[in-house]
């Protein structure tokens, strides 16, 4: 997984690309630290570039949600497609996150 983060007007937008799997845990933790440092009110995770996600990837999204709750920030997942969208649907992430197309 690769990512690019932008911080503007109280919103953090992170574009994630590639495969999002267990092997990405340490880089995702680093990303969470970057997000935390900016104290944004909204965290947008744009996963339109993610082609595959496993259960560990789903768990990392839950970590992002937990971190958002600690700082009273809203976490939005944007752009899920294909297998990734199906995984979010099966896991009922629509009840945990704001999902945008």
C-alpha positions as a Markdown table, in Angstrom:
| # | Residue | x | y | z |
|---|---|---|---|---|
| 1 | Unk | 0.0 | 0.0 | 0.0 |
| 2 | Unk | 1.1 | 3.5 | -0.8 |
| 3 | Unk | -0.4 | 6.6 | 0.5 |
| 4 | Unk | -0.4 | 10.4 | 0.1 |
| 5 | Unk | -1.8 | 12.7 | 2.8 |
| 6 | Unk | -3.0 | 16.3 | 2.4 |
| 7 | Unk | -4.0 | 18.6 | 5.2 |
| 8 | Unk | -6.2 | 21.6 | 4.6 |
| 9 | Unk | -9.0 | 23.5 | 6.3 |
| 10 | Unk | -9.4 | 21.1 | 9.2 |
| 11 | Unk | -9.6 | 18.1 | 6.9 |
| 12 | Unk | -7.1 | 15.4 | 6.4 |
| 13 | Unk | -7.4 | 13.5 | 3.0 |
| 14 | Unk | -5.4 | 10.4 | 2.5 |
| 15 | Unk | -5.3 | 8.6 | -0.8 |
| 16 | Unk | -4.5 | 4.9 | -0.5 |
| 17 | Unk | -3.3 | 2.8 | -3.4 |
| 18 | Unk | -2.4 | -0.8 | -4.1 |
| 19 | Unk | -3.1 | -3.8 | -1.9 |
| 20 | Unk | -4.1 | -3.1 | 1.8 |
| 21 | Unk | -3.0 | -6.2 | 3.8 |
| 22 | Unk | -1.3 | -7.3 | 7.0 |
| 23 | Unk | 2.1 | -6.3 | 5.6 |
| 24 | Unk | 1.0 | -2.7 | 5.7 |
| 25 | Unk | 0.5 | -2.5 | 9.4 |
| 26 | Unk | 3.7 | -0.6 | 10.3 |
| 27 | Unk | 3.3 | 2.0 | 7.5 |
| 28 | Unk | -0.4 | 2.5 | 8.4 |
| 29 | Unk | 0.6 | 3.1 | 12.0 |
| 30 | Unk | 3.0 | 5.8 | 10.8 |
| 31 | Unk | 0.1 | 7.3 | 8.8 |
| 32 | Unk | -2.1 | 7.4 | 11.9 |
| 33 | Unk | 0.7 | 9.3 | 13.7 |
| 34 | Unk | 0.8 | 11.8 | 10.9 |
| 35 | Unk | -2.9 | 12.3 | 11.0 |
| 36 | Unk | -3.0 | 12.6 | 14.8 |
| 37 | Unk | -0.3 | 15.4 | 14.6 |
| 38 | Unk | -2.5 | 17.6 | 12.4 |
| 39 | Unk | -5.6 | 17.5 | 14.7 |
| 40 | Unk | -8.1 | 17.6 | 11.8 |
| 41 | Unk | -11.8 | 17.5 | 12.5 |
| 42 | Unk | -12.5 | 15.2 | 9.5 |
| 43 | Unk | -10.3 | 12.3 | 8.2 |
| 44 | Unk | -11.1 | 11.2 | 4.6 |
| 45 | Unk | -9.6 | 7.9 | 3.6 |
| 46 | Unk | -9.9 | 7.8 | -0.2 |
| 47 | Unk | -9.5 | 4.1 | -1.1 |
| 48 | Unk | -10.5 | 4.4 | -4.7 |
| 49 | Unk | -7.0 | 3.3 | -5.6 |
| 50 | Unk | -7.0 | 0.2 | -3.4 |
| 51 | Unk | -7.5 | -2.9 | -5.5 |
| 52 | Unk | -7.5 | -5.5 | -2.7 |
| 53 | Unk | -8.1 | -5.5 | 1.1 |
| 54 | Unk | -7.9 | -8.4 | 3.6 |
| 55 | Unk | -9.2 | -8.7 | 7.1 |
| 56 | Unk | -6.1 | -7.1 | 8.5 |
| 57 | Unk | -6.8 | -4.1 | 6.2 |
| 58 | Unk | -10.3 | -3.9 | 7.6 |
| 59 | Unk | -8.9 | -4.0 | 11.1 |
| 60 | Unk | -6.6 | -1.1 | 10.3 |
| 61 | Unk | -9.5 | 1.0 | 9.1 |
| 62 | Unk | -11.1 | 0.3 | 12.5 |
| 63 | Unk | -7.9 | 1.5 | 14.1 |
| 64 | Unk | -8.3 | 4.8 | 12.1 |
| 65 | Unk | -11.9 | 5.0 | 13.3 |
| 66 | Unk | -10.8 | 4.5 | 16.9 |
| 67 | Unk | -8.1 | 7.2 | 16.6 |
| 68 | Unk | -10.7 | 9.6 | 15.1 |
| 69 | Unk | -13.1 | 9.0 | 18.0 |
| 70 | Unk | -10.3 | 9.8 | 20.5 |
| 71 | Unk | -9.9 | 13.2 | 18.9 |
| 72 | Unk | -13.6 | 13.8 | 18.1 |
| 73 | Unk | -13.0 | 13.6 | 14.4 |
| 74 | Unk | -15.3 | 12.1 | 11.7 |
| 75 | Unk | -13.7 | 9.3 | 9.6 |
| 76 | Unk | -15.0 | 9.0 | 6.1 |
| 77 | Unk | -14.2 | 6.2 | 3.7 |
| 78 | Unk | -14.5 | 7.3 | 0.1 |
| 79 | Unk | -14.4 | 5.5 | -3.3 |
| 80 | Unk | -14.5 | 1.8 | -2.5 |
| 81 | Unk | -14.7 | -0.3 | -5.6 |
| 82 | Unk | -14.9 | -4.0 | -6.6 |
| 83 | Unk | -13.6 | -6.5 | -4.0 |
| 84 | Unk | -12.9 | -3.7 | -1.5 |
| 85 | Unk | -16.5 | -2.4 | -1.7 |
| 86 | Unk | -17.8 | -6.0 | -1.3 |
| 87 | Unk | -15.6 | -6.5 | 1.8 |
| 88 | Unk | -16.9 | -3.3 | 3.4 |
| 89 | Unk | -20.4 | -4.3 | 2.7 |
| 90 | Unk | -20.0 | -7.8 | 4.1 |
| 91 | Unk | -18.3 | -6.4 | 7.2 |
| 92 | Unk | -21.2 | -3.8 | 7.6 |
| 93 | Unk | -18.8 | -0.9 | 7.6 |
| 94 | Unk | -21.7 | 1.3 | 6.6 |
| 95 | Unk | -22.8 | 1.1 | 10.3 |
| 96 | Unk | -19.4 | 2.2 | 11.5 |
| 97 | Unk | -18.2 | 4.8 | 9.0 |
| 98 | Unk | -19.6 | 7.4 | 6.6 |
| 99 | Unk | -19.1 | 5.7 | 3.2 |
| 100 | Unk | -19.0 | 7.9 | 0.1 |
| 101 | Unk | -18.9 | 6.8 | -3.5 |
